[in-house]
Amino acid sequence: MRFEVSHVLDAIERRLGTDPALAAGVLDVAELIYCADLDGGRPANLVRLGMVVDGLARQVGEEHVSAYCVVDKSLLSNQDLTSNERMVMRRWGDDGVVEVVVGAAARVIEVSELTGLPIVSRVLPAVWSPLPGAGGTVLQPRGPVPTGPSPVGRQLTARWWHCPDPDCANFGPARRGSGQPVPRLRNGQPICPRHDAPLGDSGPRPPQQVLAVRVDGVIRTRFVVTAAGPVVVGRAPDGGQGQVGIQLGPWLSEDARAKVSRAHVSVALSPQGVSVTDLSMNGTLVRLGGAADGELQLSRGATRQLGVSDIVELFPGVEIGRIGALASSRPLDSASVMSDAPTMTFRPGY
């Protein structure tokens, strides 16, 4: 039983992250794990976080959605949770996949205001509220979706920050190049949410653009391309020489695997915008304006600057585009993060 619970908590961990560019919502873990009506079980259960993340995935139509989760420090000693659940949250905090702070609710609101991420909550000023539904947790609309980051938030996320603690999982050296959380503000001073210490300014971050991968009508994942270097997308890019690679193999059909090259395209960001370079054996199609303005076939070595609505097609049904221009065209049909949750978790009184 303990192994099964640990297995599903590991699956939930893969959906957590504190890079606002990759997240689809911001959550207060302390609130959501007490939503006992989601499963009719014990008062507090960390597995409910996975149920809410599943609801978020269905709401935004992204299979591997990422949630920006804030854990109140008091949860790490909360006796309503099992020792394993408390240990897992400590590990998540130490690995930087969640924020551990004093005052999670206020921090969730701040993150939303700075980044434009929608809040998922029943008590905070949220965009969606989690409710039990026939097919699992559903998110009921409560308020308008934010229009984007605030001016202050843009300024904060345009810089690299460093914490006085060199081992800080959120603002330590290891986060450089992989995205950072948004700093907490106190009297206008950026501080580390975990260590409550002023952050140092390490200089400007490269400009970035968020793109998505759609396979067979479903957004499978999103990724960030920055001016620091290109991202290679393909069946199984090797990621050599520090290269960032997006692997599509697990989502491809047999026919698609035969046609999509290991390293199919390189996506780069420059002052002129996003460009795509074909690296493949079979070529790449660019649907201009999403096909409204025609199509362009790229052969090996050819580069094309992408318009805002252009869609890159590696194979029919295997596509790349900006996150705002590309959306799922059908409901998600993939396995939930909760598919391995033990049956006992959902029995009333457990």
N, C-alpha and C positions, 0 to 999 in steps of 0.2 A: 504493500500500500504506500509506504513512504517513497519507494522508488518511483511509483506512478505519479505521485504528487510532484516530486522533484523533476520528473520528465516534463510535465506540463509547465512548470515554472521556468524551466530552461527554454521551452518554446515561446513563452511570453517574453522572456528576456530579449529574444531576437527581434521583437517588435518595438523595443524601447530605444530612445536616443535623445540626446540633448542638443542636437544641431537643428536649430529652427528651420533651416532651409529644407530639411528632409522630413520634418514632422507635419502631420495633418491636424493635430489638435493638442491641447495642453490639459492635463488632468491632475487633480489632487487625489493621490492614492488613498490618503486617510479617509476621505469621504466615501469613495467608491467601494472600498472593501467592506463597508458596513451596510451596503444596500442589500440586505438579506432577502428581500422579495425577488431578487434576480434568480435565486436558486432555492429558496426556502430552507437554507442550511443554517449553520452556526452563525452567531452574531457577526464575527469578522472572519473574512476568508480572502487571502491574497489571490486565489484563483479567479475571483470576480473581476480583477483587473483585466484578465484575459478576455472575459466575456464582454467587457466594455470596449476593449480594443477591437474585438471582432465586430461589434456594432459600429464602431468608427470606420472600419474597413468597408463594411456594406454601405454606410452612409455616403462616403466619398468615392466609392467604386475603385478602391486600390487594394490589390491582393496582399501585398507586403507593406501595409501602411505602417508608419512609424509614429509613436505617441511620445510627446514630451511630458514626462511624469515627474511630479514633485512629491517627495516623501518628507513628511514632517518628522523631525528627529525623534519625537516622542514614540513613534511607531517601533523604533528599534528596541524598545524595552516594553512594548505593549503585551500584557499577559493574555489578551484575547486572541492573540496569534500564537501559532506553534513556534517552537524554538527553530525549526527548519525555516519557517517563513521569515522570522526575524533575521536569521543568518543570511538568507537569500537577499533580503533588502540591503543588508550591510555590504554584501558582495556587489550588488548593483551600484551602490553608491561609490564603493572603492574603484569600480571599473569605469565610472563616469557615464553609465547608461541612464541614470536618474540623478536628479538633484536631491540632496539631503539637506534640509534647512530647518531653522526654527521659524515657524509661522508659514506653513505651506500655502494656506488659502490666499494670503496677501501676495505671496510670490507668484501664484498661478495668475492672479489678476494682473500683476506687473508684467509677467512674460507675455500675456496676451496683448496688453496695451503697447508694449515695445515692438513686438514681432508681427502682430496681426493674426496670430494663431487663434482659432476658435476654442472656447472653453467648453468642456464636456462636464456638466455638473447638474445637480438638483438644487443646490443652495446658492451657488455663486451666480453672478450675471452671465449666464451661459448662452451659447448658440444652440446647443442640444442637451437634452436630459436623457439619461439612460433609463429605460423601462423594460420590464419583462415582456417578451413577445413569443408568438407561437414558434418561430424558428430560431429563437435565441434573443439576446439583448438587442433592442432597437433604440435608436436615438430619436426622440421627439423634438421637433424644432421649438425653440423658445425665444430666440432673438435673432437679429440680423448678423450675417457673416461679416467679420471685419474686412475693410477694404484694403488693408495692407499695413506694413509697419509704420509706426509714428516717425516723424522726423528725427527725434532723439534716438529711436531704435535703429534707424538707418545709420546714424553716426556711430553708434556703439558697435554694430555688426560690421562696420567698414574698417575696424581696427583689430589687430591682435592684442590680447591682454595676457598678462602673466601674474600668477599668484605668488606671494612671498614664499609659500610652501612649494618647493620644487616637485614634490610628489603629488600635488593636487591633481585629481582625476579630471577636473573640469577646466582648469586654466594652467595646467603644467605644460612642459615642453612637448609631451606626447600628443597633445591635442593640436599642435601646429600642423596644418596641412589636412586635417580631417574635420574641420569645423569646430566651433566652440559654442557653448551656451551664450545667452545674452547676459551681460553683467547685471548685478543688482545695483540699484542706485540709492544712495543715502546722502541727502543734502547736495545732490548733483555729482557726488563722487562715486565712480564705479567701484564696487567692492565684490569680493568673492562670496557667493551665496553660502558656500559651505564653511569657509574659514573666517568669515566676517572680517576680512582684512582688505585694505585698499589694493586695487589692482594696478600694476604698472602697464604703461602703454608701450607695446613692442613694435609699433609701426603699422602701416596700412596693410590691409588684407587685399589679395588680388580680387578684382571683380569676379562675379560668379553668375551663372545662369542655371536654373533648375530645369531638367528635362525628364521625360518619362519614357518607359518602354511599354508598348502595348502589343500583346500577343494573343491572337484569336479573339480580339474584341475586348480584352480585359487589361487594364493597367496592372502590370506585374510588379513594377518597382519604379522608383524615381532615383535620379542621380544628379550630382552637381558637377558642372564643368567650370573651371576657373582659368583665369589668364596665366596661372602658374604652369600649366601644361595640359596636353590633350588627354582625353579619355578614349580608350579603345573599346569598342562594343563588338561582340561576336559570339560564336558558339562556345568558345573556350579560350579567350585571350590569356596569354601566359603571365602577363603582369611583370615581365622582366625589366631590369634596369630602372626600377622604381616606377614603372608605368602603371597607371590606374586602369583597371579593366572591369567591364561589366559582362558577366557570363550569362548567356541566354539559353545554354543547352538544356537545363531542366524543364524549360517551358516549350521546347520545340517538338513538333511532330517528326516522324521519321523522314518525310519528304523535306521538311524545312532543315533538318540536320544535314541532309545531303547537299543542300544548296547554300546554306549560311556558312561562311568561312570561319575558321577559328578566330581570326582577327578580321572582321568584315569592314568596319569603318572606324575612322578616327574623328572625334568631335573636339573642336578647339574653340576657344574664345579669345577674341582680339578686340582692339578698340572699334573695329568695324562691325563686330557682332559675332554670332555663332556660325561656324563653318563646318562642313563635313567633307572628308576625303575618303574616297573609296580605296580599300586595301584588298578587295576580294578577287576571287576567280570568276565570279558570275555577274558582277556588276551590282549597282545600287540605283534604285529609282527615287527621285525626289518629286513628290506631288506638290506642285506650286500652289500656295494658298489652300492646301488640303485637297487639291485636284481641281479647284474652281478655276485656276488660271493655267491649267495644262500640266504636263509632266516633262521631266528631264532625266535622261538615262546617263548615269556616271559609269565610266569604265575605270579600270585600275589606275590609280595615281591622280585621277581628276578630283578637283576641289570645287565646292559650291558654297557660296555664302547663303545662309538660310533666312528667309523672310519669317516674320512673326508666326504665320499660320502654316508654314511649309511642314510637310510630313515626310520623313525619310523611310523608305520601304526596303528592307533587306531581302524580303521574300514576301509573297502575298500573305497578309495577316501578321507580319512581324515588322513593327514600326517604331520609330523614335520621333518625338516632337516635344515642344515646350509644354510644361505641365499645364498651362492655361489653355493650350490649343488642342491637346490630346486628352480624351476622356474615355472611360469604358463605354462601349456601345451595347453591352449586355450585362446581366447580373453576374456577380461573382459565383463561380462554381468550384472553387478550390477548397481544400480542407481547412477547417478552422484551426486556430491555435489551441482551441479547446478540444480537439478531436481525441486527444490522449488523456483528457481529464478523467480521473476515476469516477465511476458511477456513484460511489458513496457520497461524493461531494455534493450531489444534487438531491440527496434524500433529506426530507424535512427532519430536523432534529439532530442531524449529524454535527 
